[in-house]
Amino acid sequence: METPESLEQMATARPSRSLWRQMNATFAVARLEAAPLTGAPVVDVDALSEEEERTYFDVLLAMQKFAKMVKQRASTPNDTLVQHTRP
Amino acid sequence: MRTARAVWSNRGFGAHLVEAGLDNALLRTDYVTDWFKSDPARLVGTGFTTTDDLTVDHVVPKELGGIDSKFNMHLMLRSDNSRFGMYYTPEKVEYVGALNAKVAQRVVQLARRQGLDRYDESDFDPLEVQCPAPSRKRPLDADLEAESDPESEHKRGVMEPMMANAQMQGDEHDEDEKVSQEVSVARVEMPHSAAVLFKRMSDPCEQFGVSQDRSSAMAAKPMRELKQFCEEIGVPPPAYGYNQPLPDEYVIIQAPKGLRGKLPSYLKMICVKVLSYLVLSTYERTRMFPFMGTRANSGKWMFLMQKRDLPVLRLFASKESEEALKREQKQTPTLAIWERMQSMLADATFPVEPVGGSPVINVAALSHLLKEPFFNVLLGMRGLSMAKAETFDATRTALLTALNEAIQAVRRAHGDARVVGADGDGEA
């Protein structure tokens, strides 16, 4: 059922708060402790206030950005932040 | 004389076949089509006047377990036949008529019980299905009433899956009582275990949980949210005007009427599984969209999905096991799993988790001094969102602590090269 277009779409998707809210709320209602496949702890976004929701999502984005930044630095010599366990 | 045609309305032609001596159990649709075409006079009473573009369709498609029985056949135009294809949708039920659909469903159930090689429908009486014993005195009236009363039709349509089972118990008396009994019947018939639910969801005759309420009151909220969501992620939004009923290609999965409580957790679970499957296989996230009901359904979770995906729901239900669901519910989030899965997604250059929708964090790129604080932040967020009143303060403190530690870890990593050794295993 997979298509090159869907893969490309998946690889270029932009994380959005509404998607995060919809999916995590579904998992929470289904009483899942961990998100299927990704293993992340399920956050019941619906239980959060608007401000908390925005803040938490921003934290996630910040974590993503930081991880990306660290990976980019890994390409420079003598980088000290990166675990050199992956090519 | 009691005739099947009295209640077997419109284009049900079983009586014709009986009269013509063609009432053997298994008939091919093309044979029946030719039988009509060979003498157009046979169309009298079917609602058709010409055999042009006339076809015979299986009410319950063969792909979904339908059989070659006259009770499972319906005359329709070729264009309609193509439109319905291999799907058995609420729209098709409406097209063939709820009573005819009920007969078809019941005969498929009969075939399933007997096995096709031993199938015998000689004792099958459509009147028993359509008009249970006490109301059989005036079947034509009951049929006409049902077809002319949209309200009654609507109520029965919503409860179709429930009613099909209820009728097996023969506990209904007349149309009015049928409607009034829906609530109690639904309570009796609601499956109380995931295993039963899976069995019934996998049955194409049941359409379990699929609402036929397509009113604007039901459709407005999910369609509005879906449009907003599509716009946000840059996908063309579905065509939907203000205050319109649900578009044809969508269905809503909800708890049956009479069960105004929340959807059973296992139904949500299976929806989540289907969602995962659909999202992963096509990434068309709009194909199954969770939303919270309004008004009478306030606070109840429902799922908007496309009709074409109903077979996927059935496929999943037929393969799902109660144990697998329980395992999934009890799964504890661990740093190791999170790291492994996120790293795979990051390697595949996915910016978003395909199912959970969270930004993908490339955990493997972080030093071990950063992984754990980051994971603790996630755990803290979860703890706070799931905290009860008495534990709220404690969980909030735990989250703030986790955030502080993560910030400190990031600062150390940025500001002090000695934090991590050159091989990545150094100590602060």
Interface residues (C-beta under 8 A of the other chain):
Chain A: M1 E2 T3 S6 L7 Q9 M10 A11 T12 A13 R14 P15 S16 S18 L19 W20 R21 Q22 M23 N24 A25 T26 F27 A28 V29 A30 R31 L32 E33 A34 A35 P36 L37 T38 G39 A40 P41 V42 V43 D44 V45 D46 A47 L48 E52 Y56 V59 L60 L61 M63 Q64 F66 A67 K68 V70 K71 A74 N78 T80 L81 V82 Q83 H84 T85 R86
Chain B: E225 Q228 F229 E232 I233 G234 S265 K268 M269 C271 V272 K273 L275 S276 L280 S281 T282 Y283 E284 R285 F289 P290 F291 M292 W301 E328 Q329 K330 Q331 T332 P333 T334 I337 W338 R340 M341 Q342 S343 L345 A346 A348 T349 F350 P351 V352 E353 P354 V355 G356 G357 S358 P359 V360 I361 N362 V363 A364 A365 L366 S367 H368 L370 F374 V377 L378 L379 M381 R382 L384 S385 M386 L403 A406 V410 A413 A417 R418 V419 V420 G421 A422 D423 G424 D425 G426
